[in-house]
Amino acid sequence: MLAIHSVSSLPYLAKSNTHRFEVEEFELYTAILSALNWRKLNGDIIMLTDDIAFEYYNKPSLKGIWSDIRPIISNDLEGINPKMFWAAAKLLALREMPAPIVMMDTDFIVWEKLNLKPVITAAHYEDINPDIYPDFSLFETNDYSINPNWSKSVLPLNTCFLYLPDEDFKQYYVNKSIEFMKFAVECDDYLCRMVFAEQRLLSICADELKMPIEVLMDKLNQNRFTHLWGAKRVLRENAQIKGEFLNKCKERIRNDFPGVFPVVSSLFR
């Protein structure tokens, strides 16, 4: 099964106020393990980037990690605000890849062979916490209105992993998400808008079109999968924990993928 990782340089450059794109060490090693394990167990995985991120990921020390690296994401995110919609590149990349396709975050690792059924499959359901998934009225503007037929009760889907088997549904969902991001009024409430575009609209569109859904796991059970999302802040703030994590990543690469370890281990020397 073909999978994609995707990275735009714009969210990092906009947030860090710098002209130099780079990836934190723990994030890069997680992405490497994500790509290598997917290729070992489940098929090819392509890294999709913009031009700046392409230069970073296409360097010799990362050769052979992904099945291919392609700079197909627009360098301006098609006008989407990179601070508000830091994951917009995922949807733009997904639009360009034919279904069936797996979209996977670079901080998500699959440790086993998957037997995916031909239905929409996401990582897990999310609760409708009003602080994160507020009422739809928050998003209404003069230029954008919510479809009155959209359900407010269907649970959002965490898309750190997403399998879409149907091209027509994929395009419908992606286009609705991109439309929302392009019409969003600029504000500082980024999280609610990003997860609405990416996660809540997915389940809403599936409900609207009567598409069945499955999930990989209960959100509290990560024995078969690793999702780094909640641990990133701890790793950034605690040097000891970060060091221990990096050592575990390097040891795993050394044991499971000895052919690439000598090159990869030189990345941050």
Sequence and secondary structure as in RCSB ss.txt:
>XXXX:A:sequence
MLAIHSVSSLPYLAKSNTHRFEVEEFELYTAILSALNWRKLNGDIIMLTDDIAFEYYNKPSLKGIWSDIRPIISN
DLEGINPKMFWAAAKLLALREMPAPIVMMDTDFIVWEKLNLKPVITAAHYEDINPDIYPDFSLFETNDYSINPNW
SKSVLPLNTCFLYLPDEDFKQYYVNKSIEFMKFAVECDDYLCRMVFAEQRLLSICADELKMPIEVLMDKLNQNRF
THLWGAKRVLRENAQIKGEFLNKCKERIRNDFPGVFPVVSSLFR
>XXXX:A:secstr
  EEEEE SHHHHHHHT S     HHHHHHHHHHHHHHHHHT  EEEEE HHHHHHHTSGGGTTTSSEEE  S T
TGGG  TTTTTTHHHHHHHHHS SSEEEE TTEEE S     SSEEEEEE    TTTS  GGGG  SS    TTS
 SSS  EEEEEEEE  HHHHHHHHHHHHHHHHH    S HHHHHHIIIIIHHHHHHHHTT  EEESS TT  SSE
EE GGGHHHHHH HHHHHHHHHHHHHHHHHH TTTHHHHTTTT 
